[in-house]
Amino acid sequence: MLKCGVFFSFILFLLSACDKSEINKELPQCIEEIINKGTGPFNTIVSVQSQIIDGENHYWLNTNARYFDGPEVIVNTSCDTVCWFCGFCVQPACIEKYATTWDTIWTK
């Protein structure tokens, strides 16, 4: 019985080690700069969350503005805006490619 548990644990380890789509937990430098400056439309970032879209990390710069129908911005690793969404507005078509769950990689 113990041998089966060790064998299955080893198989699970191999499967997880082969996953190339793992979220990069390091913030891109441009996002770190936005957080450290604390200026502009992103001065109230409360968390940075990530998903992999088309092989690239995309980052939701969460300001909680959606609760007041303000926009939330999604950027790529170069901090180019790739999509946005808001609380009660008509959502852009680009938002459809994002899953409802995000991996939190930074919090205030």
N, C-alpha and C positions, 0 to 999 in steps of 0.2 A: 504494500500500500504506500509506503514512504517513497519507494522508487518511482511510482506513478506520479506522485505529487512533485517530485524533483524533476521528472521528465517534462511534465506539463508546464512547470515554472520556467524551465529552460526554453521550451518552445515559445512561450509568451514573451520571454526576453528577446529572443531572436526576431519575432514578429514586430515588436515595438522598436527594436534597434534599426530595422530596415525602413522605417517610415521617413520618407524624404520631405513630407509636408508638415513637419513640426514647426510650430510658431517660434519665431525668434524672439526671445524675451528681452533682448537689448533694444533700447530706444535708439532710433536714428538720431544723429547729431542735431539735425534741424528741429526735431521735436524737443530735444533737451533744451535747445536754445529758446524755443517758444516758452517752455515751462519756466526756465530761469529768468527770462526777461519779464514775464508776466504782463506784457503790454499787448495792445491791439485787441482784436475780437476774441482772442483765445486766452485772455488774462484770468479766466476763472476755471481753468481745466481742473476737474476733480479726479479724473482717471483717464488713462489711455488704454484702449482695448484693441485687440487685433484679430484678424482673420486672414487666411491665405486665399487670395482670389487670383486665378490664372497664374499660379506659381509665385506670386509676389505678396509680401505682407502689406496689408492695408490697415490703417490705424484710425480708429474713431477717437477724436479728441472730445471727450465727454465733458460738457460744461453744465449739464442739466438744463440747458435752455429749452429743450423740447417740452418740459413741463409747463412752460409759459408760452408755448407755440413759437419759440425761437428756433433757429437752425442749428443743427449739429453737423459738423464737418467730418468727412472721411478723407484721409490723405494717403498717399503712397510713401515709400521710403525717402523720396526727395521733397516731401511736404507739398506736392502738387495736389490740389483738391480733385478727387476722383468721383466723389458723390457727396450728397448731403441728405438730411431728412429733418423733419420737425414733428411736433406733437399732433396738431390737428389740421395741418395743411394737406394739400394734394401732394402725395409722395412722387418724386421723380422716378422714371423707369429704371435708372441705374440701381436703385435700392433693392430690386428684386433678386439680384445675384448674391445678396448677403444673407447668411443664416441668422436666425433670431438670437442665437447664443454667441457670445464673444469671449475671448480669453483676456482677462485683465492682466496687463503687464506692468502697470504703474498706477498708484493711487496717491492722492495728496495726503 
